[in-house]
Amino acid sequence: MGKKRKVTVITGFLGSGKTTLLTHLLKGPSLKNTAVLVNEFGKVGLDHHLLRRIDERTLLLGGGCLCCSVREDLVNALRELLDNDHRGDIEPLERIVIETSGLADPAPILFTVLTDSVLQHHLTVDQVIVTVDAVNGQFHLDRQNESVKQVAAADKIIITKTDMASENEVELLASRLLTINPSAEIIKSIHGNIDNHQLFAPNEKVKSTPLISLVESNSFQGKHAPAARSISLTFDQPLDWSAFGLWLSMLLHARGEEILRVKGMIDVGEDGPVMLNGVQHIIHPPEHLDEWSDEDKRSHIVFIMRSIDPEQILSSLHAFQNILGSRASIREPVEVL
Ligand SMILES: Nc1nc2c(ncn2[C@@H]2O[C@H](COP(=O)(O)OP(=O)(O)OP(=O)(O)O)[C@@H](O)[C@H]2O)c(=O)[nH]1
């Protein structure tokens, strides 16, 4: 049997900067001979559109969380990649990067890879990289059990968005992270800018820790903190960007703490879409792309939230539809975990 391929899991709470990090990595030479699997919570995945712009090796796994509903998908996708590699259909594979959904517990994912009868002979888990947002990280650790589990499973923790927090805040966060996981190596980053060698170099501190936490936390398998819901909306007509911005600000002002994540690809009547990216109260500067990544040029917006009935979002949008310029419809049935 040939050399085992390395599996690197990139995880981190919703909006903490996983895709940004991966995008940066894929631009560099160190990720050649690498395949990327992306899994998103919510029925409509958007990250792979961004990643596909720079990398055709990116594959989207179905909606839901890797840690519960789509583990079969993961096994199948990984086996398929190995088959393609054996047949020589793709560049020889050295590494597989799995970007999990922000609500995933990485332990069951590792467990799947390590215990599957075929995969265990061909793959070795290299490391778990966890992104933690310098601005929202403390808040997520306080309130979101998944966030703590992710940090606990990390070999490397990337504190992202350090440009948006004070040095003191970043240091306080770093020491809290080390209390949860003393063996993790902490790296600070801005916009995914990171030394790739440092990222993939083995963490000497960690050695035996991941397997132990892996077995223990497997008992949490499939459980998220209560009532995380997603709603995926589609708009058939272009949206008035200013009116939409106003509607969204009002929503976030009133209910920001309950809205874990807003992600969207919005048709504003120009050539390419505007990518919308929000984490709780914060909306990151929208990015205007030059072109759409496929034939579907409609606006799609995904909300992930706790304690808000998705129907409330829909009816609020309907009340606004004359100014927005388009009526919202639910793209897929509302998913409740
Ligand atoms: N200012 C600043 N913004 C950042 C940084 N890293 C990421 N962002 C922004 O944060 C937003 C969310 O980043 P993503 O990379 O999409 O986060 P994610 O973890 O992949 O999100 P999910 O897949 O929804 O869980 C985007 O608007 C990014 O541009 C950073 O270091 N500084």
Ligand as a Chemical Component Dictionary entry (heavy atoms), coordinates in Angstrom:
data_LIG
# 
_chem_comp.id                   LIG 
_chem_comp.type                 NON-POLYMER 
_chem_comp.pdbx_formal_charge   0 
_chem_comp.three_letter_code    LIG 
# 
loop_
_chem_comp_atom.comp_id 
_chem_comp_atom.atom_id 
_chem_comp_atom.alt_atom_id 
_chem_comp_atom.type_symbol 
_chem_comp_atom.charge 
_chem_comp_atom.model_Cartn_x 
_chem_comp_atom.model_Cartn_y 
_chem_comp_atom.model_Cartn_z 
_chem_comp_atom.pdbx_ordinal 
LIG N1  N1  N 0 -11.575 42.330 9.161 1  
LIG C1  C1  C 0 -11.428 41.012 8.991 2  
LIG N2  N2  N 0 -12.425 40.303 8.427 3  
LIG C2  C2  C 0 -12.267 38.964 8.268 4  
LIG C3  C3  C 0 -11.065 38.306 8.674 5  
LIG N3  N3  N 0 -11.215 36.971 8.419 6  
LIG C4  C4  C 0 -12.439 36.822 7.883 7  
LIG N4  N4  N 0 -13.073 38.025 7.796 8  
LIG C5  C5  C 0 -14.417 38.279 7.276 9  
LIG O1  O1  O 0 -15.352 37.566 8.095 10 
LIG C6  C6  C 0 -16.467 37.118 7.313 11 
LIG C7  C7  C 0 -16.687 35.644 7.563 12 
LIG O2  O2  O 0 -15.539 34.945 7.094 13 
LIG P1  P1  P 0 -15.635 33.499 6.440 14 
LIG O3  O3  O 0 -14.266 33.115 6.013 15 
LIG O4  O4  O 0 -16.740 33.416 5.444 16 
LIG O5  O5  O 0 -16.076 32.644 7.720 17 
LIG P2  P2  P 0 -16.473 31.100 7.795 18 
LIG O6  O6  O 0 -15.958 30.599 9.088 19 
LIG O7  O7  O 0 -16.030 30.371 6.559 20 
LIG O8  O8  O 0 -18.060 31.181 7.822 21 
LIG P3  P3  P 0 -19.124 29.928 7.809 22 
LIG O9  O9  O 0 -18.728 29.027 6.661 23 
LIG O10 O10 O 0 -20.458 30.549 7.601 24 
LIG O11 O11 O 0 -19.066 29.285 9.132 25 
LIG C8  C8  C 0 -16.112 37.468 5.859 26 
LIG O12 O12 O 0 -16.777 38.663 5.530 27 
LIG C9  C9  C 0 -14.616 37.694 5.887 28 
LIG O13 O13 O 0 -14.173 38.624 4.905 29 
LIG C10 C10 C 0 -10.013 39.095 9.264 30 
LIG O14 O14 O 0 -8.953  38.597 9.678 31 
LIG N5  N5  N 0 -10.255 40.435 9.386 32 
# 
loop_
_chem_comp_bond.comp_id 
_chem_comp_bond.atom_id_1 
_chem_comp_bond.atom_id_2 
_chem_comp_bond.value_order 
_chem_comp_bond.pdbx_ordinal 
LIG N1  C1  SING 1  
LIG C1  N2  DOUB 2  
LIG C1  N5  SING 3  
LIG N2  C2  SING 4  
LIG C2  C3  DOUB 5  
LIG C2  N4  SING 6  
LIG C3  N3  SING 7  
LIG C3  C10 SING 8  
LIG N3  C4  DOUB 9  
LIG C4  N4  SING 10 
LIG N4  C5  SING 11 
LIG C5  O1  SING 12 
LIG C5  C9  SING 13 
LIG O1  C6  SING 14 
LIG C6  C7  SING 15 
LIG C6  C8  SING 16 
LIG C7  O2  SING 17 
LIG O2  P1  SING 18 
LIG P1  O3  DOUB 19 
LIG P1  O4  SING 20 
LIG P1  O5  SING 21 
LIG O5  P2  SING 22 
LIG P2  O6  DOUB 23 
LIG P2  O7  SING 24 
LIG P2  O8  SING 25 
LIG O8  P3  SING 26 
LIG P3  O9  DOUB 27 
LIG P3  O10 SING 28 
LIG P3  O11 SING 29 
LIG C8  O12 SING 30 
LIG C8  C9  SING 31 
LIG C9  O13 SING 32 
LIG C10 O14 DOUB 33 
LIG C10 N5  SING 34 
# 
